[in-house]
Amino acid sequence: MFVHLHVHSNYSFLRGLADPVDLAQMAARLEMPALALTDHQGLSGAIEFYIACQAQGVQPILGLELTVRSPSEI
């Protein structure tokens, strides 16, 4: 059993190309029990991804990748 836990969709500017629905469909096709969506700096595709995973029988895992800077770097 294999599950991707670090996936960017097309909602991650310049980091991902795949549509959240396509990601869910591919996970189902590859018989993955779950798939994580960890877009960069936002959760814009989270609802679309969640609904698509539910429709495909894949457990959605939602995450977020943030860039954090210390106050001295601002």
mmCIF file of the N, C-alpha and C atoms, coordinates in Angstrom:
data_MODEL
# 
_entry.id   MODEL 
# 
loop_
_atom_site.group_PDB 
_atom_site.id 
_atom_site.type_symbol 
_atom_site.label_atom_id 
_atom_site.label_alt_id 
_atom_site.label_comp_id 
_atom_site.label_asym_id 
_atom_site.label_entity_id 
_atom_site.label_seq_id 
_atom_site.pdbx_PDB_ins_code 
_atom_site.Cartn_x 
_atom_site.Cartn_y 
_atom_site.Cartn_z 
_atom_site.occupancy 
_atom_site.B_iso_or_equiv 
_atom_site.pdbx_formal_charge 
_atom_site.auth_seq_id 
_atom_site.auth_comp_id 
_atom_site.auth_asym_id 
_atom_site.auth_atom_id 
_atom_site.pdbx_PDB_model_num 
ATOM 1   N N  . MET A 1 1  ? 0.852   -1.177 0.000   1.00 0.00 ? 1  MET A N  1 
ATOM 2   C CA . MET A 1 1  ? 0.000   0.000  0.000   1.00 0.00 ? 1  MET A CA 1 
ATOM 3   C C  . MET A 1 1  ? 0.898   1.241  0.000   1.00 0.00 ? 1  MET A C  1 
ATOM 4   N N  . PHE A 1 2  ? 0.588   2.183  -0.864  1.00 0.00 ? 2  PHE A N  1 
ATOM 5   C CA . PHE A 1 2  ? 1.359   3.418  -0.983  1.00 0.00 ? 2  PHE A CA 1 
ATOM 6   C C  . PHE A 1 2  ? 0.410   4.598  -1.019  1.00 0.00 ? 2  PHE A C  1 
ATOM 7   N N  . VAL A 1 3  ? 0.765   5.641  -0.283  1.00 0.00 ? 3  VAL A N  1 
ATOM 8   C CA . VAL A 1 3  ? -0.054  6.854  -0.242  1.00 0.00 ? 3  VAL A CA 1 
ATOM 9   C C  . VAL A 1 3  ? 0.870   8.065  -0.369  1.00 0.00 ? 3  VAL A C  1 
ATOM 10  N N  . HIS A 1 4  ? 0.581   8.925  -1.333  1.00 0.00 ? 4  HIS A N  1 
ATOM 11  C CA . HIS A 1 4  ? 1.332   10.178 -1.467  1.00 0.00 ? 4  HIS A CA 1 
ATOM 12  C C  . HIS A 1 4  ? 0.874   11.151 -0.379  1.00 0.00 ? 4  HIS A C  1 
ATOM 13  N N  . LEU A 1 5  ? 1.816   11.711 0.354   1.00 0.00 ? 5  LEU A N  1 
ATOM 14  C CA . LEU A 1 5  ? 1.490   12.651 1.426   1.00 0.00 ? 5  LEU A CA 1 
ATOM 15  C C  . LEU A 1 5  ? 1.963   14.073 1.147   1.00 0.00 ? 5  LEU A C  1 
ATOM 16  N N  . HIS A 1 6  ? 2.534   14.304 -0.031  1.00 0.00 ? 6  HIS A N  1 
ATOM 17  C CA . HIS A 1 6  ? 3.008   15.645 -0.392  1.00 0.00 ? 6  HIS A CA 1 
ATOM 18  C C  . HIS A 1 6  ? 2.709   15.874 -1.875  1.00 0.00 ? 6  HIS A C  1 
ATOM 19  N N  . VAL A 1 7  ? 1.520   16.400 -2.155  1.00 0.00 ? 7  VAL A N  1 
ATOM 20  C CA . VAL A 1 7  ? 1.065   16.585 -3.532  1.00 0.00 ? 7  VAL A CA 1 
ATOM 21  C C  . VAL A 1 7  ? 0.585   18.018 -3.714  1.00 0.00 ? 7  VAL A C  1 
ATOM 22  N N  . HIS A 1 8  ? 1.044   18.644 -4.789  1.00 0.00 ? 8  HIS A N  1 
ATOM 23  C CA . HIS A 1 8  ? 0.589   19.990 -5.143  1.00 0.00 ? 8  HIS A CA 1 
ATOM 24  C C  . HIS A 1 8  ? -0.333  19.888 -6.355  1.00 0.00 ? 8  HIS A C  1 
ATOM 25  N N  . SER A 1 9  ? -1.400  20.675 -6.346  1.00 0.00 ? 9  SER A N  1 
ATOM 26  C CA . SER A 1 9  ? -2.314  20.719 -7.493  1.00 0.00 ? 9  SER A CA 1 
ATOM 27  C C  . SER A 1 9  ? -2.039  21.989 -8.292  1.00 0.00 ? 9  SER A C  1 
ATOM 28  N N  . ASN A 1 10 ? -2.883  22.234 -9.277  1.00 0.00 ? 10 ASN A N  1 
ATOM 29  C CA . ASN A 1 10 ? -2.718  23.441 -10.088 1.00 0.00 ? 10 ASN A CA 1 
ATOM 30  C C  . ASN A 1 10 ? -3.057  24.710 -9.303  1.00 0.00 ? 10 ASN A C  1 
ATOM 31  N N  . TYR A 1 11 ? -3.520  24.569 -8.080  1.00 0.00 ? 11 TYR A N  1 
ATOM 32  C CA . TYR A 1 11 ? -3.755  25.734 -7.230  1.00 0.00 ? 11 TYR A CA 1 
ATOM 33  C C  . TYR A 1 11 ? -2.473  26.221 -6.548  1.00 0.00 ? 11 TYR A C  1 
ATOM 34  N N  . SER A 1 12 ? -1.401  25.445 -6.645  1.00 0.00 ? 12 SER A N  1 
ATOM 35  C CA . SER A 1 12 ? -0.095  25.859 -6.119  1.00 0.00 ? 12 SER A CA 1 
ATOM 36  C C  . SER A 1 12 ? 0.656   26.537 -7.248  1.00 0.00 ? 12 SER A C  1 
ATOM 37  N N  . PHE A 1 13 ? 0.683   27.834 -7.237  1.00 0.00 ? 13 PHE A N  1 
ATOM 38  C CA . PHE A 1 13 ? 1.265   28.617 -8.325  1.00 0.00 ? 13 PHE A CA 1 
ATOM 39  C C  . PHE A 1 13 ? 2.709   28.201 -8.595  1.00 0.00 ? 13 PHE A C  1 
ATOM 40  N N  . LEU A 1 14 ? 2.989   27.801 -9.828  1.00 0.00 ? 14 LEU A N  1 
ATOM 41  C CA . LEU A 1 14 ? 4.302   27.375 -10.305 1.00 0.00 ? 14 LEU A CA 1 
ATOM 42  C C  . LEU A 1 14 ? 4.857   26.140 -9.602  1.00 0.00 ? 14 LEU A C  1 
ATOM 43  N N  . ARG A 1 15 ? 4.009   25.356 -8.941  1.00 0.00 ? 15 ARG A N  1 
ATOM 44  C CA . ARG A 1 15 ? 4.482   24.170 -8.231  1.00 0.00 ? 15 ARG A CA 1 
ATOM 45  C C  . ARG A 1 15 ? 3.743   22.895 -8.629  1.00 0.00 ? 15 ARG A C  1 
ATOM 46  N N  . GLY A 1 16 ? 2.535   23.015 -9.122  1.00 0.00 ? 16 GLY A N  1 
ATOM 47  C CA . GLY A 1 16 ? 1.768   21.826 -9.473  1.00 0.00 ? 16 GLY A CA 1 
ATOM 48  C C  . GLY A 1 16 ? 0.970   22.038 -10.739 1.00 0.00 ? 16 GLY A C  1 
ATOM 49  N N  . LEU A 1 17 ? 0.720   20.957 -11.468 1.00 0.00 ? 17 LEU A N  1 
ATOM 50  C CA . LEU A 1 17 ? -0.013  21.045 -12.729 1.00 0.00 ? 17 LEU A CA 1 
ATOM 51  C C  . LEU A 1 17 ? -1.349  20.319 -12.707 1.00 0.00 ? 17 LEU A C  1 
ATOM 52  N N  . ALA A 1 18 ? -1.491  19.319 -11.861 1.00 0.00 ? 18 ALA A N  1 
ATOM 53  C CA . ALA A 1 18 ? -2.668  18.457 -11.902 1.00 0.00 ? 18 ALA A CA 1 
ATOM 54  C C  . ALA A 1 18 ? -3.884  19.100 -11.251 1.00 0.00 ? 18 ALA A C  1 
ATOM 55  N N  . ASP A 1 19 ? -5.031  18.852 -11.844 1.00 0.00 ? 19 ASP A N  1 
ATOM 56  C CA . ASP A 1 19 ? -6.302  19.291 -11.300 1.00 0.00 ? 19 ASP A CA 1 
ATOM 57  C C  . ASP A 1 19 ? -6.658  18.375 -10.124 1.00 0.00 ? 19 ASP A C  1 
ATOM 58  N N  . PRO A 1 20 ? -7.247  18.890 -9.045  1.00 0.00 ? 20 PRO A N  1 
ATOM 59  C CA . PRO A 1 20 ? -7.605  18.042 -7.900  1.00 0.00 ? 20 PRO A CA 1 
ATOM 60  C C  . PRO A 1 20 ? -8.500  16.851 -8.272  1.00 0.00 ? 20 PRO A C  1 
ATOM 61  N N  . VAL A 1 21 ? -9.404  17.030 -9.217  1.00 0.00 ? 21 VAL A N  1 
ATOM 62  C CA . VAL A 1 21 ? -10.262 15.923 -9.650  1.00 0.00 ? 21 VAL A CA 1 
ATOM 63  C C  . VAL A 1 21 ? -9.428  14.851 -10.344 1.00 0.00 ? 21 VAL A C  1 
ATOM 64  N N  . ASP A 1 22 ? -8.490  15.275 -11.194 1.00 0.00 ? 22 ASP A N  1 
ATOM 65  C CA . ASP A 1 22 ? -7.608  14.321 -11.870 1.00 0.00 ? 22 ASP A CA 1 
ATOM 66  C C  . ASP A 1 22 ? -6.746  13.558 -10.869 1.00 0.00 ? 22 ASP A C  1 
ATOM 67  N N  . LEU A 1 23 ? -6.292  14.233 -9.819  1.00 0.00 ? 23 LEU A N  1 
ATOM 68  C CA . LEU A 1 23 ? -5.500  13.569 -8.789  1.00 0.00 ? 23 LEU A CA 1 
ATOM 69  C C  . LEU A 1 23 ? -6.310  12.470 -8.109  1.00 0.00 ? 23 LEU A C  1 
ATOM 70  N N  . ALA A 1 24 ? -7.545  12.763 -7.765  1.00 0.00 ? 24 ALA A N  1 
ATOM 71  C CA . ALA A 1 24 ? -8.405  11.770 -7.112  1.00 0.00 ? 24 ALA A CA 1 
ATOM 72  C C  . ALA A 1 24 ? -8.680  10.588 -8.038  1.00 0.00 ? 24 ALA A C  1 
ATOM 73  N N  . GLN A 1 25 ? -8.933  10.862 -9.297  1.00 0.00 ? 25 GLN A N  1 
ATOM 74  C CA . GLN A 1 25 ? -9.188  9.793  -10.257 1.00 0.00 ? 25 GLN A CA 1 
ATOM 75  C C  . GLN A 1 25 ? -7.968  8.901  -10.437 1.00 0.00 ? 25 GLN A C  1 
ATOM 76  N N  . MET A 1 26 ? -6.794  9.490  -10.502 1.00 0.00 ? 26 MET A N  1 
ATOM 77  C CA . MET A 1 26 ? -5.566  8.705  -10.663 1.00 0.00 ? 26 MET A CA 1 
ATOM 78  C C  . MET A 1 26 ? -5.284  7.865  -9.428  1.00 0.00 ? 26 MET A C  1 
ATOM 79  N N  . ALA A 1 27 ? -5.529  8.427  -8.245  1.00 0.00 ? 27 ALA A N  1 
ATOM 80  C CA . ALA A 1 27 ? -5.332  7.662  -7.011  1.00 0.00 ? 27 ALA A CA 1 
ATOM 81  C C  . ALA A 1 27 ? -6.248  6.445  -6.994  1.00 0.00 ? 27 ALA A C  1 
ATOM 82  N N  . ALA A 1 28 ? -7.495  6.620  -7.422  1.00 0.00 ? 28 ALA A N  1 
ATOM 83  C CA . ALA A 1 28 ? -8.425  5.496  -7.476  1.00 0.00 ? 28 ALA A CA 1 
ATOM 84  C C  . ALA A 1 28 ? -7.974  4.467  -8.505  1.00 0.00 ? 28 ALA A C  1 
ATOM 85  N N  . ARG A 1 29 ? -7.525  4.941  -9.640  1.00 0.00 ? 29 ARG A N  1 
ATOM 86  C CA . ARG A 1 29 ? -7.051  4.042  -10.697 1.00 0.00 ? 29 ARG A CA 1 
ATOM 87  C C  . ARG A 1 29 ? -5.853  3.220  -10.230 1.00 0.00 ? 29 ARG A C  1 
ATOM 88  N N  . LEU A 1 30 ? -4.995  3.826  -9.410  1.00 0.00 ? 30 LEU A N  1 
ATOM 89  C CA . LEU A 1 30 ? -3.810  3.139  -8.884  1.00 0.00 ? 30 LEU A CA 1 
ATOM 90  C C  . LEU A 1 30 ? -4.102  2.388  -7.584  1.00 0.00 ? 30 LEU A C  1 
ATOM 91  N N  . GLU A 1 31 ? -5.375  2.352  -7.204  1.00 0.00 ? 31 GLU A N  1 
ATOM 92  C CA . GLU A 1 31 ? -5.846  1.639  -6.018  1.00 0.00 ? 31 GLU A CA 1 
ATOM 93  C C  . GLU A 1 31 ? -5.199  2.132  -4.720  1.00 0.00 ? 31 GLU A C  1 
ATOM 94  N N  . MET A 1 32 ? -4.979  3.433  -4.649  1.00 0.00 ? 32 MET A N  1 
ATOM 95  C CA . MET A 1 32 ? -4.476  4.034  -3.413  1.00 0.00 ? 32 MET A CA 1 
ATOM 96  C C  . MET A 1 32 ? -5.650  4.211  -2.458  1.00 0.00 ? 32 MET A C  1 
ATOM 97  N N  . PRO A 1 33 ? -5.486  3.844  -1.186  1.00 0.00 ? 33 PRO A N  1 
ATOM 98  C CA . PRO A 1 33 ? -6.591  4.010  -0.240  1.00 0.00 ? 33 PRO A CA 1 
ATOM 99  C C  . PRO A 1 33 ? -6.809  5.466  0.169   1.00 0.00 ? 33 PRO A C  1 
ATOM 100 N N  . ALA A 1 34 ? -5.773  6.297  0.034   1.00 0.00 ? 34 ALA A N  1 
ATOM 101 C CA . ALA A 1 34 ? -5.851  7.703  0.454   1.00 0.00 ? 34 ALA A CA 1 
ATOM 102 C C  . ALA A 1 34 ? -4.886  8.529  -0.390  1.00 0.00 ? 34 ALA A C  1 
ATOM 103 N N  . LEU A 1 35 ? -5.073  9.844  -0.334  1.00 0.00 ? 35 LEU A N  1 
ATOM 104 C CA . LEU A 1 35 ? -4.187  10.776 -1.031  1.00 0.00 ? 35 LEU A CA 1 
ATOM 105 C C  . LEU A 1 35 ? -4.216  12.109 -0.306  1.00 0.00 ? 35 LEU A C  1 
ATOM 106 N N  . ALA A 1 36 ? -3.058  12.706 -0.133  1.00 0.00 ? 36 ALA A N  1 
ATOM 107 C CA . ALA A 1 36 ? -2.974  14.006 0.527   1.00 0.00 ? 36 ALA A CA 1 
ATOM 108 C C  . ALA A 1 36 ? -2.843  15.113 -0.516  1.00 0.00 ? 36 ALA A C  1 
ATOM 109 N N  . LEU A 1 37 ? -3.437  16.247 -0.226  1.00 0.00 ? 37 LEU A N  1 
ATOM 110 C CA . LEU A 1 37 ? -3.263  17.449 -1.030  1.00 0.00 ? 37 LEU A CA 1 
ATOM 111 C C  . LEU A 1 37 ? -2.640  18.496 -0.124  1.00 0.00 ? 37 LEU A C  1 
ATOM 112 N N  . THR A 1 38 ? -1.431  18.912 -0.448  1.00 0.00 ? 38 THR A N  1 
ATOM 113 C CA . THR A 1 38 ? -0.696  19.869 0.388   1.00 0.00 ? 38 THR A CA 1 
ATOM 114 C C  . THR A 1 38 ? -0.256  21.044 -0.475  1.00 0.00 ? 38 THR A C  1 
ATOM 115 N N  . ASP A 1 39 ? -1.210  21.806 -0.938  1.00 0.00 ? 39 ASP A N  1 
ATOM 116 C CA . ASP A 1 39 ? -0.892  22.949 -1.788  1.00 0.00 ? 39 ASP A CA 1 
ATOM 117 C C  . ASP A 1 39 ? -0.056  23.983 -1.038  1.00 0.00 ? 39 ASP A C  1 
ATOM 118 N N  . HIS A 1 40 ? 0.666   24.758 -1.810  1.00 0.00 ? 40 HIS A N  1 
ATOM 119 C CA . HIS A 1 40 ? 1.587   25.758 -1.272  1.00 0.00 ? 40 HIS A CA 1 
ATOM 120 C C  . HIS A 1 40 ? 0.857   27.072 -1.019  1.00 0.00 ? 40 HIS A C  1 
ATOM 121 N N  . GLN A 1 41 ? 0.902   27.537 0.206   1.00 0.00 ? 41 GLN A N  1 
ATOM 122 C CA . GLN A 1 41 ? 0.375   28.842 0.617   1.00 0.00 ? 41 GLN A CA 1 
ATOM 123 C C  . GLN A 1 41 ? -1.144  28.979 0.520   1.00 0.00 ? 41 GLN A C  1 
ATOM 124 N N  . GLY A 1 42 ? -1.894  27.898 0.435   1.00 0.00 ? 42 GLY A N  1 
ATOM 125 C CA . GLY A 1 42 ? -3.338  28.050 0.376   1.00 0.00 ? 42 GLY A CA 1 
ATOM 126 C C  . GLY A 1 42 ? -4.079  26.732 0.324   1.00 0.00 ? 42 GLY A C  1 
ATOM 127 N N  . LEU A 1 43 ? -5.369  26.808 0.624   1.00 0.00 ? 43 LEU A N  1 
ATOM 128 C CA . LEU A 1 43 ? -6.244  25.639 0.590   1.00 0.00 ? 43 LEU A CA 1 
ATOM 129 C C  . LEU A 1 43 ? -7.310  25.785 -0.497  1.00 0.00 ? 43 LEU A C  1 
ATOM 130 N N  . SER A 1 44 ? -6.969  26.452 -1.571  1.00 0.00 ? 44 SER A N  1 
ATOM 131 C CA . SER A 1 44 ? -7.951  26.781 -2.615  1.00 0.00 ? 44 SER A CA 1 
ATOM 132 C C  . SER A 1 44 ? -8.609  25.565 -3.244  1.00 0.00 ? 44 SER A C  1 
ATOM 133 N N  . GLY A 1 45 ? -7.898  24.475 -3.411  1.00 0.00 ? 45 GLY A N  1 
ATOM 134 C CA . GLY A 1 45 ? -8.468  23.293 -4.057  1.00 0.00 ? 45 GLY A CA 1 
ATOM 135 C C  . GLY A 1 45 ? -8.993  22.256 -3.094  1.00 0.00 ? 45 GLY A C  1 
ATOM 136 N N  . ALA A 1 46 ? -9.048  22.568 -1.808  1.00 0.00 ? 46 ALA A N  1 
ATOM 137 C CA . ALA A 1 46 ? -9.389  21.575 -0.788  1.00 0.00 ? 46 ALA A CA 1 
ATOM 138 C C  . ALA A 1 46 ? -10.801 21.008 -0.949  1.00 0.00 ? 46 ALA A C  1 
ATOM 139 N N  . ILE A 1 47 ? -11.793 21.842 -1.165  1.00 0.00 ? 47 ILE A N  1 
ATOM 140 C CA . ILE A 1 47 ? -13.175 21.353 -1.268  1.00 0.00 ? 47 ILE A CA 1 
ATOM 141 C C  . ILE A 1 47 ? -13.351 20.520 -2.533  1.00 0.00 ? 47 ILE A C  1 
ATOM 142 N N  . GLU A 1 48 ? -12.836 21.010 -3.637  1.00 0.00 ? 48 GLU A N  1 
ATOM 143 C CA . GLU A 1 48 ? -12.909 20.277 -4.901  1.00 0.00 ? 48 GLU A CA 1 
ATOM 144 C C  . GLU A 1 48 ? -12.222 18.909 -4.768  1.00 0.00 ? 48 GLU A C  1 
ATOM 145 N N  . PHE A 1 49 ? -11.056 18.891 -4.139  1.00 0.00 ? 49 PHE A N  1 
ATOM 146 C CA . PHE A 1 49 ? -10.298 17.661 -3.925  1.00 0.00 ? 49 PHE A CA 1 
ATOM 147 C C  . PHE A 1 49 ? -11.067 16.696 -3.020  1.00 0.00 ? 49 PHE A C  1 
ATOM 148 N N  . TYR A 1 50 ? -11.611 17.196 -1.929  1.00 0.00 ? 50 TYR A N  1 
ATOM 149 C CA . TYR A 1 50 ? -12.346 16.378 -0.969  1.00 0.00 ? 50 TYR A CA 1 
ATOM 150 C C  . TYR A 1 50 ? -13.549 15.701 -1.629  1.00 0.00 ? 50 TYR A C  1 
ATOM 151 N N  . ILE A 1 51 ? -14.315 16.468 -2.364  1.00 0.00 ? 51 ILE A N  1 
ATOM 152 C CA . ILE A 1 51 ? -15.502 15.929 -3.035  1.00 0.00 ? 51 ILE A CA 1 
ATOM 153 C C  . ILE A 1 51 ? -15.106 14.883 -4.084  1.00 0.00 ? 51 ILE A C  1 
ATOM 154 N N  . ALA A 1 52 ? -14.050 15.162 -4.841  1.00 0.00 ? 52 ALA A N  1 
ATOM 155 C CA . ALA A 1 52 ? -13.594 14.228 -5.872  1.00 0.00 ? 52 ALA A CA 1 
ATOM 156 C C  . ALA A 1 52 ? -13.089 12.928 -5.245  1.00 0.00 ? 52 ALA A C  1 
ATOM 157 N N  . CYS A 1 53 ? -12.368 13.025 -4.152  1.00 0.00 ? 53 CYS A N  1 
ATOM 158 C CA . CYS A 1 53 ? -11.876 11.821 -3.472  1.00 0.00 ? 53 CYS A CA 1 
ATOM 159 C C  . CYS A 1 53 ? -13.041 10.991 -2.940  1.00 0.00 ? 53 CYS A C  1 
ATOM 160 N N  . GLN A 1 54 ? -14.014 11.640 -2.338  1.00 0.00 ? 54 GLN A N  1 
ATOM 161 C CA . GLN A 1 54 ? -15.183 10.926 -1.819  1.00 0.00 ? 54 GLN A CA 1 
ATOM 162 C C  . GLN A 1 54 ? -15.899 10.184 -2.946  1.00 0.00 ? 54 GLN A C  1 
ATOM 163 N N  . ALA A 1 55 ? -16.030 10.810 -4.094  1.00 0.00 ? 55 ALA A N  1 
ATOM 164 C CA . ALA A 1 55 ? -16.700 10.194 -5.239  1.00 0.00 ? 55 ALA A CA 1 
ATOM 165 C C  . ALA A 1 55 ? -15.933 8.992  -5.772  1.00 0.00 ? 55 ALA A C  1 
ATOM 166 N N  . GLN A 1 56 ? -14.609 9.000  -5.612  1.00 0.00 ? 56 GLN A N  1 
ATOM 167 C CA . GLN A 1 56 ? -13.763 7.923  -6.120  1.00 0.00 ? 56 GLN A CA 1 
ATOM 168 C C  . GLN A 1 56 ? -13.482 6.842  -5.078  1.00 0.00 ? 56 GLN A C  1 
ATOM 169 N N  . GLY A 1 57 ? -13.929 7.049  -3.849  1.00 0.00 ? 57 GLY A N  1 
ATOM 170 C CA . GLY A 1 57 ? -13.670 6.076  -2.794  1.00 0.00 ? 57 GLY A CA 1 
ATOM 171 C C  . GLY A 1 57 ? -12.261 6.155  -2.232  1.00 0.00 ? 57 GLY A C  1 
ATOM 172 N N  . VAL A 1 58 ? -11.638 7.311  -2.358  1.00 0.00 ? 58 VAL A N  1 
ATOM 173 C CA . VAL A 1 58 ? -10.287 7.548  -1.844  1.00 0.00 ? 58 VAL A CA 1 
ATOM 174 C C  . VAL A 1 58 ? -10.401 8.458  -0.629  1.00 0.00 ? 58 VAL A C  1 
ATOM 175 N N  . GLN A 1 59 ? -9.692  8.122  0.441   1.00 0.00 ? 59 GLN A N  1 
ATOM 176 C CA . GLN A 1 59 ? -9.743  8.963  1.643   1.00 0.00 ? 59 GLN A CA 1 
ATOM 177 C C  . GLN A 1 59 ? -8.907  10.224 1.409   1.00 0.00 ? 59 GLN A C  1 
ATOM 178 N N  . PRO A 1 60 ? -9.518  11.398 1.470   1.00 0.00 ? 60 PRO A N  1 
ATOM 179 C CA . PRO A 1 60 ? -8.758  12.639 1.285   1.00 0.00 ? 60 PRO A CA 1 
ATOM 180 C C  . PRO A 1 60 ? -8.035  13.031 2.569   1.00 0.00 ? 60 PRO A C  1 
ATOM 181 N N  . ILE A 1 61 ? -6.805  13.480 2.405   1.00 0.00 ? 61 ILE A N  1 
ATOM 182 C CA . ILE A 1 61 ? -6.022  14.025 3.507   1.00 0.00 ? 61 ILE A CA 1 
ATOM 183 C C  . ILE A 1 61 ? -5.663  15.446 3.112   1.00 0.00 ? 61 ILE A C  1 
ATOM 184 N N  . LEU A 1 62 ? -6.062  16.405 3.920   1.00 0.00 ? 62 LEU A N  1 
ATOM 185 C CA . LEU A 1 62 ? -5.813  17.805 3.591   1.00 0.00 ? 62 LEU A CA 1 
ATOM 186 C C  . LEU A 1 62 ? -4.659  18.346 4.412   1.00 0.00 ? 62 LEU A C  1 
ATOM 187 N N  . GLY A 1 63 ? -3.781  19.058 3.752   1.00 0.00 ? 63 GLY A N  1 
ATOM 188 C CA . GLY A 1 63 ? -2.651  19.677 4.418   1.00 0.00 ? 63 GLY A CA 1 
ATOM 189 C C  . GLY A 1 63 ? -2.349  21.008 3.770   1.00 0.00 ? 63 GLY A C  1 
ATOM 190 N N  . LEU A 1 64 ? -1.284  21.609 4.205   1.00 0.00 ? 64 LEU A N  1 
ATOM 191 C CA . LEU A 1 64 ? -0.906  22.929 3.705   1.00 0.00 ? 64 LEU A CA 1 
ATOM 192 C C  . LEU A 1 64 ? 0.598   23.085 3.862   1.00 0.00 ? 64 LEU A C  1 
ATOM 193 N N  . GLU A 1 65 ? 1.234   23.616 2.858   1.00 0.00 ? 65 GLU A N  1 
ATOM 194 C CA . GLU A 1 65 ? 2.657   23.914 2.928   1.00 0.00 ? 65 GLU A CA 1 
ATOM 195 C C  . GLU A 1 65 ? 2.796   25.432 3.009   1.00 0.00 ? 65 GLU A C  1 
ATOM 196 N N  . LEU A 1 66 ? 3.342   25.894 4.103   1.00 0.00 ? 66 LEU A N  1 
ATOM 197 C CA . LEU A 1 66 ? 3.511   27.333 4.318   1.00 0.00 ? 66 LEU A CA 1 
ATOM 198 C C  . LEU A 1 66 ? 4.979   27.701 4.355   1.00 0.00 ? 66 LEU A C  1 
ATOM 199 N N  . THR A 1 67 ? 5.279   28.879 3.861   1.00 0.00 ? 67 THR A N  1 
ATOM 200 C CA . THR A 1 67 ? 6.609   29.444 4.004   1.00 0.00 ? 67 THR A CA 1 
ATOM 201 C C  . THR A 1 67 ? 6.563   30.375 5.208   1.00 0.00 ? 67 THR A C  1 
ATOM 202 N N  . VAL A 1 68 ? 7.378   30.082 6.200   1.00 0.00 ? 68 VAL A N  1 
ATOM 203 C CA . VAL A 1 68 ? 7.382   30.854 7.434   1.00 0.00 ? 68 VAL A CA 1 
ATOM 204 C C  . VAL A 1 68 ? 8.714   31.590 7.538   1.00 0.00 ? 68 VAL A C  1 
ATOM 205 N N  . ARG A 1 69 ? 8.624   32.872 7.846   1.00 0.00 ? 69 ARG A N  1 
ATOM 206 C CA . ARG A 1 69 ? 9.838   33.681 7.992   1.00 0.00 ? 69 ARG A CA 1 
ATOM 207 C C  . ARG A 1 69 ? 9.859   34.276 9.386   1.00 0.00 ? 69 ARG A C  1 
ATOM 208 N N  . SER A 1 70 ? 11.048  34.436 9.899   1.00 0.00 ? 70 SER A N  1 
ATOM 209 C CA . SER A 1 70 ? 11.172  35.052 11.216  1.00 0.00 ? 70 SER A CA 1 
ATOM 210 C C  . SER A 1 70 ? 10.995  36.576 11.066  1.00 0.00 ? 70 SER A C  1 
ATOM 211 N N  . PRO A 1 71 ? 10.632  37.270 12.130  1.00 0.00 ? 71 PRO A N  1 
ATOM 212 C CA . PRO A 1 71 ? 10.440  38.715 12.055  1.00 0.00 ? 71 PRO A CA 1 
ATOM 213 C C  . PRO A 1 71 ? 11.679  39.459 11.540  1.00 0.00 ? 71 PRO A C  1 
ATOM 214 N N  . SER A 1 72 ? 12.856  38.929 11.780  1.00 0.00 ? 72 SER A N  1 
ATOM 215 C CA . SER A 1 72 ? 14.078  39.606 11.326  1.00 0.00 ? 72 SER A CA 1 
ATOM 216 C C  . SER A 1 72 ? 14.238  39.543 9.802   1.00 0.00 ? 72 SER A C  1 
ATOM 217 N N  . GLU A 1 73 ? 13.552  38.624 9.125   1.00 0.00 ? 73 GLU A N  1 
ATOM 218 C CA . GLU A 1 73 ? 13.639  38.500 7.676   1.00 0.00 ? 73 GLU A CA 1 
ATOM 219 C C  . GLU A 1 73 ? 12.633  39.374 6.943   1.00 0.00 ? 73 GLU A C  1 
ATOM 220 N N  . ILE A 1 74 ? 11.724  39.988 7.649   1.00 0.00 ? 74 ILE A N  1 
ATOM 221 C CA . ILE A 1 74 ? 10.677  40.780 7.004   1.00 0.00 ? 74 ILE A CA 1 
ATOM 222 C C  . ILE A 1 74 ? 11.160  42.184 6.705   1.00 0.00 ? 74 ILE A C  1 
# 
